[in-house]
């Protein structure tokens, strides 16, 4: 069995027998200025968050310099139209212990002026203790890990209450 996103790559003798699979259609992303640093708010006692887009769907992710990989909740993946995306089961080890999650490759994540993808992410529901509870300013959709953060310079100025992400 073979998969392709380009029907013209199928030899003409086999093209009529090809089965077209349904896949989420990409939504237009807003124009991004990749040269401008993105300013983030730093609030004492609260995680630093960044806005991202998955298939045009807005996400709020915690900037997590201690996470090797980006983690996105199953609910956010579903909102973006990628429910049922093929993946493989993995074990993740973190501050909350060991858990089973799914490793899925997403086509593109828009974050802080960069379009990063394809990107393998961990699809997992974060523990409520990480989400900020009822007083959280916005629902948290996951963690932005070093797999994405390595494309940026992160500067944190707690005195001014600001952090910046600048594309390298």
N, C-alpha and C positions, 0 to 999 in steps of 0.2 A: 504494500500500500504506500502511495506517495502523496504528499501534500504540496501545494504551491499556491501562491497568491497571484500568479501571473499565468492566465490561461494560454497565452501564446507560447509558454515554455513546454506545453504538452505537445508531443508529436501529433501531427494532424490525424494520423491513423487511429489514435486513441482518444482524441478530443471529444468525439461524440459520446463516448462511454464514460466520460468524467462526471462525477457527482459534485454538484455545487453545494458546499456547506454554508449554513448561515453563520454569520459572525457579526459582532457588534460593529456598527458603522461609526467611523471616527466623527466626532463633532468638531466644528471649527473652534480653534483655540484663539483666545484674544491675542492681539499683537503684543509681543514682548520686546522690551528694550534690553538686550543682553549686555550692554555696556554699563548700565546704571546699577550701583549697589542697591540691594533691597534692605530697607530698614525694618528691624523687628523690635518689639517692645520687650523690655526686661523688667519684670515685676518681682521684687524680693519674695521668695518662698513659692513662686509659681514657675512652671516650666516655660522655656522660650518656645514659641510656636511660629510656624511659617505656613502661609497659604500655598497650596499646590492645586493642580488640576489634573484629573485623570479622565481622559476622553471627554474633556470639557466640563466635567463635574467638579465643583470646588471641594477641596479637602482641607482640614486643619491638622497639621502634623507637628508633633513635638520634635524639636531639634535634639537628637540624642547622639552625642559624640562617642558614647560607650557602646552603641549598637553597631555590629558589623554590617547588618543588612537593614533595609527599609522594611517596616511592618505596616500592613494596611488591613483594616478590619474587614471581615466578610461583608458587613452591611455597606461599607463604602465601595467595595468592589462590585457589589450588586447594583448600587445606585449608578455607577459608571457604565453599567451594561455588560459587565464581564462575569456575571454569575455563571457557574458551571464551567469556568475556564479549566482546561486540563492542567493538572499539576501533579506533584509527587509528595507523598507524606514524608515529613522530616521531624526530627526531635530538636527542640530549641531549649537552650539553657540560659536562664537569665536570673535577675535578682529575685524573681518570684518562684524559682524552681525550674523543673523540667516539664515540658509539655509537648504534645503532638500538634503540629501545624502543617500547612500545605505550602510548598514552594511553587509559585506560579510566575511565568514570564509575562509581563505586561508590555504592550507595544511602546508606550510613551508616557512619561510623567513630566508635566510642566511645573517647574519650581524655580522661583527667584530669577527669572529671565533665561533659564536654560530648559531645553527640551531633551530629556535623558531617556534613552531606550534603544532597543528593547532592554527591559530591566527585570531581572528576577527579584521578586519580593516575597516576603513571608506573609501569608494570609492567616490572620490569627486575631481573636478577640482579646484585646488588652484587659488586664485586671482592672476592676473599678478603682482601685487605689491609685492607679496611674492617671486616671481620667479627670481628676479634680472634683468629683462629686457634683452635687446639685448647684454649687456656687460657681462652677466653671463658666467662663465667658462664652465659650463656644464648645460644641461637642468635639472630642478628639477622635480623629479617624485613623491614627496610627503614629508611628515613629519614623522620622527621617534619619536613616543610618549613614554610616561612613561610606557605604557604596555610592551614595549620591553626594554626601558632604565633601568627599575628596575632590570634587570638581569646583569647589568654592574655597575662598578664604573666609573664615568666620572670625569676626572681631566682636568682643563683648566689652562694653563699657558700662559697668554697673553703676558708676557714679552718675552718669547721665540717663540711665534707664534705657539705653539703646544697644542694640546689636546690629551688625550688618553682615549680609552674605554678599560676597563679590565673586563673580565668576572668574576663574583663573584663566 
